[in-house]
Amino acid sequence: RAAAHRPRHCTAPPPPRPPDAVILSVRTFPADQEFLVGATRTVLDAAARLGTRVLVVGGAGALRSPGDPDLPVADNRAYVPDEYRAVALAGTAQLRTCEAHADAAWVYLSPPAELEPGERTGRYRRGTDTLLTASDDGRSWISAEDLAVAVVDEVENPGTERHITVVHRP
């Protein structure tokens, strides 16, 4: 004989708390601007609904050239060889997608012209919308490890600027 079951008062667990921040870091090679812009818009839309900040790790092409603020880095052959120009332009379109999104809280981090594996030093210099160069060798570079440190630093202690960049600091 089956035992009679009395209904128990059940409560559902509270919904999970939305994350404080989301990091979006996507690059395609060869460049797929439509995918990049679409993925960025989708993340911004979702984050806006949740009230979550988005840190977009974008491209250096969206920066202004040092010494010539009217020349985007994407159009400056000193920093972007022809074979990477489409990737640089896709990054610029990604930044424009962020700028057009009125409802999301976002920051766009443009790495320097060169990103390479290396040592994690935790030393970098932060700037806004103009490409920076390292003071010791004049190159615009950072190690992937120090870029990761800069990303975490920005998530944990956000600044007020919407477009930022970083560069190696000796």
Disulfide bonds with the S-S distance in Angstrom:
none
